[in-house]
Amino acid sequence: GWGMGVAVIKERDSTHASPGAITWSGGFGTSWRADPSEDLHAILMTQGVGFTSGIYDAFWTSVYQALGD
């Protein structure tokens, strides 16, 4: 869902999407997320058009995997 310019994750659909997390992604690779259930705030800052390089998925998957350690 969307509200106030950010996305709200409504259901888990990947390894890096907790329900209730609030997220925003910019057009040039910058991404921000606050996940209250994991007590997490994280920012990915890149410069490039789109997420075609796989950095986006690799970053968020790594962040959530690190929480388990």
N, C-alpha and C positions, 0 to 999 in steps of 0.2 A: 504494500500500500504506500501511498504518498501523503505527505502533509508538511506544510511549512518548508517546502523545497527539499526535503530529505525523504529517503525511502525507509520504510519500516518493514523488517523481515517478518512475515506472518507465519511461515512454516519452514522447517528445515528441508532444504532442497539440495544441499551440497555439504561438503566437509567444513565449510567456513560460513555458515549461516544459521545463527541461533535465533529462534523466534523472539521477537521483542528488540532485537538489535536495530539501531538507527544508523543509516549509512548514506554516504554521498560520494559520487564519483564524477570527476571533471573530465572534460573532453581530451585533455592532454596527459592523462595518466595519474593525476593526483586522486587519491582515495582516502576517505576518513570513515571510521566506524567507532561507535560507542555501543558496547554490549553489556547491559546491566547484569545479566545472569552470569557472566564470566568476570565481572568487575574489570572490564577491559576498555581502554581507549587506545586506538592505534591510527597512525597516519602513514600512507605510502606516498612519497613525492617523486615523480618521474617526469621526464619531458619527452613526449612522443605522442603521436596521434593514435588513439585507440589502445586496445589491450591485446593486440595481435601477437605480441612477443611471448605471452605466457607469464610475464612477470606478475600480473595481477593475481591470477589463481595461485601461483607458486608462493607469493607473499602471504596471502590470507590463509592458505592451507598451512604454511609454516607457523604462522602466529597461533592458530588454534591447536596445532600439534604441540607447540611449546608449552601450552597451558597444562597439558597432561603430565608434564615432567615435574 
